[in-house]
Amino acid sequence: MAPRPRRPVSSADDAPVSDREAAQLFAPLRDRAGVALGVSGGADSSALLHLWARARTVDPALPPAMVLSVDHRLRAESATEAAIVAARAAALGLPHQTLAWTGPKPAGDLQASARRARRALMRDALEARGWDTLVLAHHADDQAETFLARLARGSGVVGLAAMAPLHRAEGMWIARPFLALPKRRLTATLTAAGIDWIEDPSNADRRFDRARWRAAMPDLAALGLTRERLVATARAMARAAVALDGLGEALTATAEVVHPAGWTTLDAATWAAAPEEIRLRCLSRAIARVGGGDYGPRLDDVERLDAALIGARAGGSALVRTLGGVRIELRRGLVWLAPEEGRVAAPIELRPGASAWWAGRRLRLAWEAPGMVTVGLLGEAGRGRLDSAAWGRASAPSGVRPSAKVIAAATALSVDGRLVAVPGLGWRAPDAVHDWSGALFGADCAADR
């Protein structure tokens, strides 16, 4: 591909990013052990690759980096595009990996599925290096489009805060150093350096929401909804979200108990006494954590659940709902949240010493385990095998026992299809030779608590 012709700088939006400015943008990453640059070969990520290399000449204290490209196997050109990125990374002295999204592709919600697959592949590549930070090239135009899309979905304060410069999600830190830069500055940087880029046709495909919002931006700007105005509003929402986060975390610390078997309870009285916005945040986060989602459910769904719980509690009645892959029960003064059978991630296999993500948790099998195990939900049949001691350990701190449905959602270990242990309940099969009580490590597992 021939380099695109240079064009004169005509405004601040067209000014190339200088090496020193790039170093300042990347400076918050200086304390990282290493980072991965997500590079597809498009204009934005090509600018990320180029500016990272230039910034290192100004600030040698920036951490080591590797370059990751994902071949989604959705277009015939994708392998060639990844090879182009690999060659450019090599020319800059940066290691490169091409990660492939293999297997069947979903018929619906393709872009969201591709994003989840892409992030999982990149997270695993980071972990293989012992690093935890992925750097992406989202810019101010992307931020404005994200704000509009979330506004259309009825998002609240958190959703309208759009993308954060640095936040933890999907088991890694995600950094977006270009959020204050318009896209035209990134393309101007490439043009000034004589660097070409790849155009992904899906970026203009009106079947996808983001492409439709992008096409609508000029008309919205004519009405005063400029990129700058939308980004400024997202920043204001982000400030409000930080303040509300503190209140939500305080409520969570007071009302929530995470059980090592995999479910969570909220003290209903403490939770219900909080202001509605704080209740919603606490509930949404609990659902995301228990259900293994990257984000909480849609705001209007959480609002309906909140109203139902408050109404049932006021009337002294029990309540059962499902949302976001989670079974929610109001009973005996507690809100119980447990993985919903049939909606949680499929069981996974773990070898001794190996780790993997399952249902939103990083789990690791101890080296001392005798062999391969399958991690999944206990289920109804497994629940029937528990003894009274295990049921007692399933109780909330108040002494209230979970329902049969909740306890069936406990994280369990099986070998060759045979249930051997429920580590979070301190139970093992009577015929099990190995003591599995400390075998499984993870955010919600007994061995870490």
Disulfide bonds with the S-S distance in Angstrom:
none
